[in-house]
Amino acid sequence: MHYTRCKSGIDPRGHSALFLLSTLLCFFVFGNTSVCLGEVIKVIDGDLNSALQKAATGDTVQCDPSFQIFTGREFVIDKSISLVGLNAKLKDGVGKTEILLVTADNVHLADIQVTGNIGTITEKQRTSLIKFEAEGFVVERVVGKDCLKDVICIQGSKGKSIKGGLVQDVSGTNIGRDVVSIAGRYVLYKTLVSDVTVRRVKCFGSVNRGAVEVSDGTRNITVDDVYAEDSQYGVDIQTHKVGETNENITISNVVVKNCDHAIRMATKANSNKNLVFKNIRGTDWREESIPVQVNNATGVVLQDVEISGSLAGGVVMEVTEGKNVTADSFTHNSKPVGEDQIRFNDYVSDVVLAGKAFRPKRKPRPELTDEMLAAGATAEPDGFRVAFEGEPFFAKVSHVNAPVIPNGSVGAEVGQAAFDATTTGPSVVTVSSNQISVPIDSRASFGVSLLAGLKSPRQGNCRVRVRLLCDNEDSCTTSWLPLGSKTHEAMQKLSWEDLRLREGAASMIKELRIQFAQNAFPQPAQDVYVDELKTTLDP
């Protein structure tokens, strides 16, 4: 152990214990994460920004924890330093502003108090109090309160993934979202958050969320020792967009009181893999609570789950779109949980409960309406098919004989949609089905395919997409796929898989739309043929 002098301009006044701490040079190591404390810079009269500018890599910026800094702007940490003892509060009415934004790797935060301004800003103005866009961090002993979003957010940004970090001993009181949020944002920025450990987190009152969130593209995340009360959940696994997956997540020692869930999943298709939940406890449940939710997950292990108290709905666990789910030592009021206390949807397979394997039965698909059958639709085991024969199924689509395109059409007739000539800009033709009524499970995924071709190679290229419109104004829209000029010789198969509704609350498909877009202009008049439209309603 050795010491170093304070830098010039540093106020030597203050508590002797704090001053002795500020002169200490030490080295912290956690796993592969290390934080070196070099020289110490004390914050004078709350001027944190000046201290941060003076600090060099390896230095420590020391705040007086008894002095609260009121700020209307964020403090940016863009060097590998330590910040100790900060006590800061956002001014009323200041939105879209963090207190701390960390953009440098290997930053150490300790003994931090941060206070938001809940009640003075709107939901659209919310942001986290502390945000990390860098890796190798060590965060310990943080108290946050009165914020409309998260206390701490660890989030990939603009192509920069985050690998490695430790967050421990954090509490949040009267918050809008999570105490600690880990978010990869893979679809938006192609970034992942991986190899992060979070432990000893407490949440006392979250309006919309809970203690810890793991979401949107994460790998190898460990969360241990979580307590939440008067909140929605203890720990949440979430994805906002299809294509974001959370893999190799271990959650242990979770206790909740007066919450909706101990473990919640709000996720898109095939988005969770290899999840382990151990030693989960909960009591004093809210009305219609479901203590454990498993959604869109493959390879889930639940061990030592103890649920106490009454449940209005009688459901201890809900499993939707789950595969290879195993639950051991799972009890409700000290009695083993039975199959009648678990709610499944139609898309669950390979479930083992207390050593007993079973496969929930699928419900039969509903039959199509007489109007759909008359319009050339046929029921399939996993959806329905439109063959473009019989009465017109789509408005603006006529049924014509198909000798113009000799290969690829299925039946004696195909559907034909017409473009007008355009000289002013790209044009889009939308053909809508007649009103249909196809019951669906909105949490399932969809597949759509069709055959398409152009009447003549002289008409150029175009693009095609399909939309499914539902009874709650929700919709599912595919991406555009190209339709080349060579398809005048043979119909081209276009297919889209793993589609999802946006909101997940619909119960009925009410309308189908096919859209054709010309790629360039000017364009002559053009005809597009379609055939054999199929929808698949299974995951």
N, C-alpha and C positions, 0 to 999 in steps of 0.2 A: 504494500500500500504506500502511495506517495501522494503529494499534494501539488497543486498548481495555483498561481496567483489569479486574482480576478482581472479581467480586462479593464483598461482605463475607461473612466466614465461610469463605472458601476457603483451604485450607492451601497456602501458597506454597512449602513444602518439596518436595524431590524432585529428580529429574534436571533439570538446567538445560535440556536439549534439549526435554524434555517440557513444561516450564513455558513455554519460548519458544513452542512449538507451541500451547499452551493459550491464549495471549494474542493469537494471530493472528486477524484478521478477514478472511475471504476469501469468495469466491463461486464455487461450482462450477456448471457448466452441462453437461448431457448431453441433446442433442436438445431436447425440450420439458420436460425435467425439470431443475429447479434446486434447489440446496440452499444456503442462506445460513447461515454460521456467525457468529453475533453474539457475545455474551459467553460466557465459558467457565466451567463449573462443574466443579471437580474432585471426584471421589468420595473421601470420607474414611473410612478404616477399613472399606471395603467396603459402606458404606451407600448403595447405588445408588438405592434407592427415594426417599430424601430428596433426592438430587440431581435425580432426574427430576421430583419435585414442585416444586422450586425453579425449574427451567428454564422459560423462556418461549420462544415461537415464535422460531426463528432462532438459539437458543443451541446450544452444544456441551457435552455432558456427557463429561468426560474421565476415563477409568479408568486405573489403573496396571496394565499388562498382566502384571506380575510377581506381582500379588496376586490369587489365585484366590478368587472368592466362591462359597461353598457355599450353595445356596438350596433351599428346599422349597416355594417359591411362584413364580409368574410375575411378571415385571416388565413393566408395561404402558406403552407409549409412545403417548400420546394427544395429543401436540403435534408440530408440524413442527420437529423438532430434529435434531441430529447426535449419535450415540453412538460414541465412539472408544475402542479399547483394552480392551474388556470381556473378562475371563477368568472364566467362570462354569461351575459344575458342579452338576447336580442331585444332591440327597442320595439315598442308596440308599433304595429302597422307595417313592419318591414317584412316583405315576403320574398320568396325565391332566393334566399340567402342563407348559406350555412354559417355557423360560427367558425368552424375549422374545415378547411379543404386541404387534404394531404395528397400531394402529387409526386412526392419523392419516396423512393424505396428506403427501407430500414429506418423508419421513424418510430420513436418511443414516446408514448403518452402515458402519464401517470398522475393520479390524484387530481382528476379533472371534475369540475362542476359546471354544467351547462344548462341554461334555462331558456326555453322558447318563449313565444308570445301568443300562445293559443287563446282564441277568443277575440283576437284583434286582426286576423288575416283570414282569407277565404281558403277553401280546399284547393283551388287552382294555384294559390301562392305558396303552398306548403313545400317544405324540403327538409332534409335531415339536418340535425344539429352538427354532427361530425361526419364527414364523408371521406372515404379512402378511395383513391384511384391508383394506388401503388401497392407494392408487395413488401414482404419481409418486416411487417410492422409488429410491435408489441404494445398492446393497450391494456392498462390495468387500473382498477379503482376509479371508475367513472360513475358519476351520479347525474342523471338527466331528468328533467321534469318540464311540464307545461309546454310540450311541443306538439305540433299538429301532424308531424310525420314521425321519422325514426330518430332515436338517440344517436345510433351509429349505423352508417350504411357503408358496406364494402361492395363496390360495384365496378366492373370492367367498363372501360370507356374508350371509344374510338380506336379500336384495334389493339389496345393494351390489355392483355390478360393479367390476372393476379395469381401468383403462386406463393403460398407460404405466409403465415401470420398467426398471431395469438391475440385473442381478446378474452379478458377474464375480470371477474368482480365488477360487473356493471349492473346498475339498477335504473329503472325508469318509472316515473309516477305521473299520472294524468297525461297520457300521450295519445296521439291519434292513430299511430301505426305500431311499428315494432321497436323493441329496445335495441336489438341487433338484427340488421337485414343484410343478407349475403345474396347478391344478384349478379349473374353472369352477363346478361344481355347478349346472348349468343347470336340470335337472329339479326338484331339491329347492328351490332358492331363486331360480330365474330369473336367475342371475348369470353373467356371462361374464368371462374374463380375456383382455385383448387388448393388442397393441402392447407386448409385453415382450421384451427381449433378454437372453439368457443366454450367457455366454461364459467359456471357460477354467475348466472344471469337471473335477475329478478324483475318482474313486471307487476306494478300495482296500479291497475286501471288503464286499459287500452280500449278506446272506443271501438275501433274497427279491426284490430289485429291482436298481437300478443307479444310473447317474450322474444322468440327467435324465428326468423324466416330464412329458408334456404330456397333459392329460386333461379330460374331462367338460364341454366347452363353452369352447373357446378360439379366438381369431382373431389372425392376424398375429403369430405367435410366431417368433422367430429364435433358434436355438441353434447356437453355433459353438465349435469347439475343445474336444472332450470326450474324456477318457480314462477307461477302466474296466478293472479287472482283478479276477479272482476274484469275479465278480458274475454276475447273470443277463443283464444287457444294458448297452449303452452308453446308448441313448435308447429310450424307450417312448412310443408313442402309444396312449392308452387311453380307453375310455368304459365306465362302469359301468351306465348306464341308456339304453334306447332314447329318442331325442330329444335326446341330447347330442352335438353335432358339433364336430369340430376342423377348422378351415378356414384355408388360407393359412399353412402351417407350413413353414419352411425349416430344414433340419438340415445342417450341414456340418462337415467335418474331425473325424470320429469315429474313434477308435482303441480297439480292445478286445483283451484278452489273457485267455485262460482264462475265457471267458464262454459262455453259451448262445446269445446273439444280439448282433449289433452294433446292429441295428434290430429292435424288436419292436412288434407291434400286437396288443392284446387289446381288441377293440372290438365294439360292437353294430351293428345294421343301419344301413347308409347313414350312417355317422358320421364319415367323414373325406373331405375334399375339398381338392384342390390342395395336394399335399404334394411337396416337393422335397428329395432327399437327395443330397449331393455330397461326394466325397472320403471314402469310408468304407473303413476298413482293419480287418482282424482276423486273429488267429493263435492257435495253441495252444487249439483248441476242445475243449469238454467232450464227453462221450459223447452222441451223438444231438443234437448242436447243429444249429440251422438259422440261419445267419448273418443272413439278412434275411427278415422276415415282413411281408407286405402283406395286410391284412385289412379288409374292409368299406370300401373306399376307391375314390374316383373321381378320376382325374387325378393320377397318381403318376409322378414323374420320378426315376430313379436315374442318377447320372452319376459315373463314375470310382470304381467299387467294386472293391476288390482284396482277395480272400480267400486266405489262405495256410494251409497245413497240411492234415492229413487230416481228413475228415469221415466218421464211422462210418456215417451213413445215406446219404451221397453226395448229399444235397440242399443246394444252395447258397441257394436262395430258395424260399419257399412263398407262393403267392398264393391267397387264398380270398375270394370275393365281391369281386373286383376288376374295375374297368372303366377303360379308357384308362390302361394301365400301360406306361411306356416305360423301357427300361434300355439305356444306352450305356456302352461301356468297362467292361464287367462281366467280371472275370476270376477264375479260381480257379487258384492256382499258376501264374500268368502265362499261362494259356490262356483263350481266350474261353469263357464259360459257355454251354452248349448247352441245348436244350429238355429233354433227358433229365435235367438237373440241377435243374430247376425243378418243383416239385409244385403242381398245380392241383386245385381241386375243381370241381364241376359248374357253378359260378356265376361264371365268369370270362369276360370278353369284351374284345376290342380290346386285345391285348397286342402290343407291338413290342419285339423283342429284337435289338440290334445292327442296327437298320434293317430287320429282317424282320418283317412283320406276320403274325400267325396267331391263330386263334380255337380254343381248346381244345374238344375234342369233349365233348358232354354224354353222360352215361350214361343208358340207358333206365330209366324208372321200373319198379320191380318190380310184378308183377301181384298182385291181391288174393287172399286165401285163399278156398277154397270156402265156408267158413262165412260170410264177409262177403258174398259174392255171393248166397248163399241168403237172407241177411237183407235183401236189397234194396239193397245197395251196388253201385255200378258204378265201374270204373276210368276215370279221366280222364287226358288227356295230362299234366296237372300236379298230380294229386292223386286224390281220389275223391269220390263223391257218394252220398248216402243219400236215396232217394225215398220211404221209408215205405210201401212196398208189398212183399208177400211176407212172410216170417217177421219177427217183431219184432226190430228192430236194437237198441232200447233197452229195458231193464227199466222197468216202470211206465209204458210208453207203449203204448197200444193203437192198432191201425190201424183207422180208422173211415172211412166214406164222408163226403164233404165238402160236402153241400148246405147246411149251416148257414152256412158262409161262402162266398157265391157267387163271389167274385172272388179271384184271387191264388194259389189252390192249383194245383199243376202236374199231378199225376196223379189217378187215381180215388179215392185214399185219402190221408188225412193222419194224422199222429200226434196223439194226444190225451193230455195230462197233466192230472191233477185236483188242485186244492187243496181241503183241508177248510176249513170255516168257522173263522174265528179271531176271538176277542174279547180275547185277552190280549196280543197283540203281533204284529209282522210275522212272516210265515212264509216259509220257503224250501223249495221242492220241488226235489230233485235227481234227475234221471233218468240212469242210467248205461248205457252200451252193454255188450253182451256183450264178452267178451275178443276183441280183434282183434290182428293183427300186421302193422303197416305199416312197413316199413323206411324210415328217414329219414336225411338228412344233418343232424345236429343244429345245424350252423352256418348252415343256411338259415333264411330267414324263413317265416312261415306266414300264410295268409289263411283266414278262416272266414266263411261266410255261411249264412243260413237264412231261410225265410219263417215268420212267426208271426202269430197272431191270437187274439182272445178270442171266446168263444162268445156273450156277451151284453154290451151296453153297461152294464147295471146292475151288472156285476161290478167296475167300477172299473179302475184302471190297475195295471200290474206292470212288472217289469224282467227282462231276460234276459241271460245270459252263457254262455260255453262254456269248457270246460277240456279240454286234451289231456294225458293222463297217459302217461308213458314207462317204459321198462324199468328205468331207474336211479333211479326214484322222483322224477325231475325232472318238471316240469309247465309248461304254458303256459296262462295264464288271461287271458281277455279282460276288458275293462271291462264294466260294466253298461250296457245300452242300454234306454231306455224303450219300453214297448209300450202305446200309448194305447187308450182305450176305443173309438175309431172303427174299430179293426181288426176289429170284428165284421162289418164290411161288406166289407173287402178285406184279404187277408193283407199284412202289412208286411215288407219285406225289411230284415234287419239284417245288417250286415257289419263285419268287423274286419280290418285290414290290418297288415302289418309286425310280426307277433308273433314273439317269440323265446323259446326255452327259457332257463331261468335259469342252468344250469350248462354246457350245451353239450357233454355227454358221452354223451347218449342215442343209441341206434341203432334204437329201435323205438317206435312209438306203440302202447300196449297197451289204452287205453281212452279213450272220449270221454264227457263229461258235459255235459248242458244243465241249467242252474239257472234257476229262475223264482222271483222274490221279489215279494211284495206290497208296495206302497209305503206303505200305511197300514192301520190297523185301527180298529174291528172290520171284518171283511170276510166276506161270504157265501161259500159254496162257489163255486168258480170252475173253469172248464175253459180250458186253453190248447191251441191247435192249432199244430203245426209241420209243415213240409214242406221238401223240397229243401235238405237240409243239404249244403254243399259245403266241402271243405278244399282249399286251394291250397298246395303244398309248395315252390313256387319262390320265389326272392327277388323 
